[in-house]
Amino acid sequence: MAKSEKRFQRIHTDGAFSGSEIWVDTQTGVNYFYHVSGNAGGLTVLLDRDGKPIVSTLPIQIEE
């Protein structure tokens, strides 16, 4: 991976003052859920209904 490439890419965002985002690791394809509200925030692996991590197909393609 070239130094200019970012390891994580945001693929979804929702909210203004408090927000939720989905980030993808561009090396593994694993999806992460990030939520922030005020001065607090949290990050966790995004899971499917069976409790397995959601993995995106690489390379990541963002629809705009």
Backbone as a chain_set.jsonl record, in Angstrom:
{"seq": "MAKSEKRFQRIHTDGAFSGSEIWVDTQTGVNYFYHVSGNAGGLTVLLDRDGKPIVSTLPIQIEE", "coords": {"N": [[0.851, -1.183, 0.0], [0.643, 2.135, -0.927], [2.051, 5.077, 0.584], [0.366, 7.299, 0.385], [-2.169, 6.243, 0.22], [-5.097, 5.637, 2.11], [-5.702, 3.681, 5.02], [-8.238, 3.183, 6.093], [-11.565, 3.682, 4.909], [-14.322, 5.8, 4.74], [-17.585, 4.796, 4.172], [-20.229, 5.352, 4.608], [-22.3, 7.814, 6.109], [-24.279, 9.39, 8.63], [-26.35, 11.766, 10.152], [-26.036, 14.817, 12.15], [-25.359, 16.455, 14.586], [-25.024, 14.372, 16.351], [-23.671, 11.364, 15.227], [-23.542, 8.591, 12.927], [-21.353, 6.308, 11.406], [-19.993, 4.242, 8.803], [-17.097, 2.467, 8.338], [-14.524, 1.091, 6.283], [-11.919, -1.236, 6.294], [-9.35, -0.984, 4.111], [-7.509, -2.91, 3.507], [-8.321, -5.394, 4.52], [-11.083, -5.494, 4.154], [-12.932, -5.572, 6.179], [-15.773, -4.307, 7.897], [-16.589, -1.5, 9.949], [-18.491, -0.029, 12.578], [-19.08, 3.223, 13.605], [-19.976, 5.489, 16.103], [-20.793, 8.716, 17.208], [-21.461, 11.102, 19.722], [-21.71, 14.191, 20.949], [-19.07, 14.585, 23.173], [-18.404, 11.952, 23.249], [-17.712, 8.71, 21.87], [-17.819, 5.673, 19.924], [-16.5, 2.599, 18.605], [-16.935, -0.321, 16.699], [-16.739, -3.655, 15.377], [-18.714, -4.311, 12.545], [-21.404, -6.479, 12.457], [-23.012, -9.362, 10.951], [-26.262, -11.008, 10.884], [-25.662, -13.503, 11.913], [-23.605, -13.074, 13.603], [-21.125, -12.801, 12.498], [-18.305, -10.996, 11.183], [-18.902, -8.315, 8.889], [-17.702, -8.27, 5.666], [-16.423, -6.431, 3.08], [-16.163, -6.606, -0.497], [-13.027, -6.352, -2.029], [-11.306, -4.276, -4.423], [-12.563, -1.407, -2.601], [-15.556, 0.045, -3.688], [-17.107, 3.018, -3.99], [-20.339, 4.24, -4.223], [-21.631, 7.164, -5.592]], "CA": [[0.0, 0.0, 0.0], [1.408, 3.373, -1.002], [1.876, 5.921, 1.758], [-0.739, 8.236, 0.175], [-3.443, 5.541, 0.352], [-5.573, 5.548, 3.49], [-6.035, 2.32, 5.444], [-9.678, 3.096, 6.306], [-12.358, 4.537, 4.043], [-15.709, 5.953, 5.191], [-18.506, 4.487, 3.079], [-21.581, 5.823, 4.94], [-22.4, 8.719, 7.239], [-25.65, 9.794, 8.9], [-26.492, 12.584, 11.344], [-25.354, 16.11, 12.172], [-24.736, 16.706, 15.889], [-24.55, 13.036, 16.712], [-23.637, 10.73, 13.925], [-23.139, 7.203, 12.742], [-20.572, 6.124, 10.194], [-19.455, 2.917, 8.526], [-15.743, 2.539, 7.801], [-14.031, -0.18, 5.769], [-10.473, -1.425, 6.237], [-9.074, -1.207, 2.693], [-6.629, -4.068, 3.348], [-9.016, -6.634, 4.862], [-12.486, -5.412, 3.772], [-13.78, -5.631, 7.368], [-16.565, -3.101, 8.13], [-16.669, -1.035, 11.335], [-19.537, 0.945, 12.864], [-18.606, 4.267, 14.51], [-21.035, 6.42, 16.497], [-20.314, 9.808, 18.054], [-22.476, 11.999, 20.251], [-21.015, 15.124, 21.835], [-17.665, 14.265, 23.409], [-18.247, 10.503, 23.387], [-17.82, 7.959, 20.629], [-17.501, 4.258, 20.037], [-16.199, 1.901, 17.37], [-17.043, -1.765, 16.83], [-16.867, -4.4, 14.127], [-20.096, -4.44, 12.106], [-21.69, -7.909, 12.368], [-24.241, -9.789, 10.288], [-27.219, -11.615, 11.815], [-25.064, -14.7, 12.507], [-22.517, -12.659, 14.48], [-19.855, -12.804, 11.769], [-17.97, -9.661, 10.663], [-19.253, -8.001, 7.511], [-16.487, -8.036, 4.896], [-16.7, -5.914, 1.74], [-15.294, -7.047, -1.582], [-11.964, -5.392, -2.326], [-11.16, -2.954, -3.816], [-13.811, -0.744, -2.196], [-16.171, 0.903, -4.701], [-18.085, 3.913, -3.369], [-21.339, 4.79, -5.138], [-21.899, 8.547, -5.208]], "C": [[0.884, 1.228, 0.0], [1.085, 4.256, 0.192], [0.686, 6.873, 1.618], [-2.111, 7.573, 0.297], [-3.824, 5.43, 1.825], [-5.992, 4.123, 3.805], [-7.542, 2.147, 5.593], [-10.397, 4.101, 5.42], [-13.783, 4.584, 4.568], [-16.627, 5.714, 4.004], [-19.937, 4.939, 3.355], [-21.498, 6.758, 6.131], [-23.849, 9.174, 7.376], [-25.666, 10.631, 10.176], [-25.68, 13.868, 11.271], [-24.624, 16.313, 13.496], [-24.278, 15.42, 16.556], [-24.602, 12.267, 15.397], [-23.191, 9.293, 13.969], [-22.414, 7.09, 11.413], [-20.199, 4.66, 10.041], [-18.13, 3.12, 7.813], [-15.326, 1.157, 7.345], [-12.506, -0.154, 5.778], [-10.135, -1.803, 4.799], [-8.11, -2.368, 2.451], [-7.362, -5.386, 3.584], [-10.471, -6.67, 4.394], [-13.438, -5.444, 4.953], [-14.46, -4.279, 7.584], [-16.64, -2.795, 9.624], [-17.774, -0.001, 11.446], [-18.991, 1.924, 13.896], [-19.773, 5.189, 14.816], [-20.439, 7.457, 17.431], [-21.498, 10.667, 18.462], [-21.798, 12.909, 21.263], [-19.543, 14.774, 21.933], [-17.407, 12.765, 23.498], [-18.403, 9.821, 22.028], [-17.459, 6.509, 20.854], [-17.329, 3.625, 18.669], [-16.293, 0.405, 17.62], [-17.095, -2.401, 15.445], [-18.349, -4.518, 13.795], [-20.364, -5.916, 11.815], [-22.958, -8.183, 11.579], [-25.14, -10.481, 11.311], [-26.691, -12.876, 12.484], [-23.892, -14.368, 13.434], [-21.145, -12.673, 13.823], [-19.579, -11.401, 11.233], [-18.411, -9.503, 9.205], [-17.963, -7.61, 6.792], [-16.886, -7.611, 3.486], [-15.714, -6.497, 0.74], [-14.273, -5.955, -1.87], [-11.684, -5.384, -3.818], [-12.533, -2.321, -3.551], [-14.285, 0.178, -3.323], [-17.257, 1.713, -4.02], [-19.023, 4.428, -4.45], [-21.675, 6.194, -4.685], [-23.177, 9.046, -5.781]], "O": [[1.779, 1.351, 0.836], [-0.014, 4.195, 0.744], [0.059, 7.222, 2.618], [-3.115, 8.266, 0.461], [-2.978, 5.163, 2.678], [-6.569, 3.437, 2.962], [-8.077, 1.089, 5.26], [-9.92, 5.215, 5.201], [-14.392, 3.544, 4.815], [-16.477, 6.344, 2.957], [-20.776, 4.919, 2.454], [-20.72, 6.528, 7.057], [-24.56, 9.327, 6.383], [-25.059, 10.245, 11.175], [-24.767, 14.002, 10.456], [-23.394, 16.342, 13.523], [-23.258, 15.396, 17.245], [-25.477, 12.499, 14.562], [-22.55, 8.842, 14.918], [-22.811, 7.7, 10.42], [-20.101, 3.927, 11.025], [-18.043, 3.843, 6.821], [-15.723, 0.157, 7.942], [-11.882, 0.81, 5.334], [-10.587, -2.841, 4.316], [-7.913, -2.771, 1.304], [-7.066, -6.386, 2.93], [-11.042, -7.75, 4.248], [-14.65, -5.353, 4.756], [-13.822, -3.233, 7.473], [-16.74, -3.7, 10.453], [-17.979, 0.804, 10.537], [-18.494, 1.51, 14.943], [-20.481, 5.624, 13.908], [-19.674, 7.124, 18.336], [-22.408, 10.926, 17.674], [-21.359, 12.45, 22.318], [-18.847, 14.675, 20.923], [-16.285, 12.355, 23.797], [-19.131, 10.297, 21.158], [-16.857, 6.162, 21.871], [-17.938, 4.061, 17.692], [-15.794, -0.09, 18.63], [-17.456, -1.75, 14.465], [-19.157, -4.797, 14.681], [-19.65, -6.537, 11.028], [-23.867, -7.354, 11.534], [-24.799, -10.529, 12.493], [-27.214, -13.284, 13.521], [-23.26, -15.269, 13.987], [-20.123, -12.571, 14.502], [-20.513, -10.687, 10.867], [-18.306, -10.43, 8.402], [-17.226, -6.735, 7.247], [-17.594, -8.334, 2.785], [-14.582, -6.836, 1.084], [-14.618, -4.776, -1.947], [-11.818, -6.435, -4.446], [-13.525, -2.661, -4.195], [-13.515, 0.986, -3.844], [-18.231, 1.146, -3.523], [-18.583, 4.978, -5.46], [-21.977, 6.405, -3.511], [-23.549, 10.197, -5.551]]}, "num_chains": 1, "name": "protein.A"}
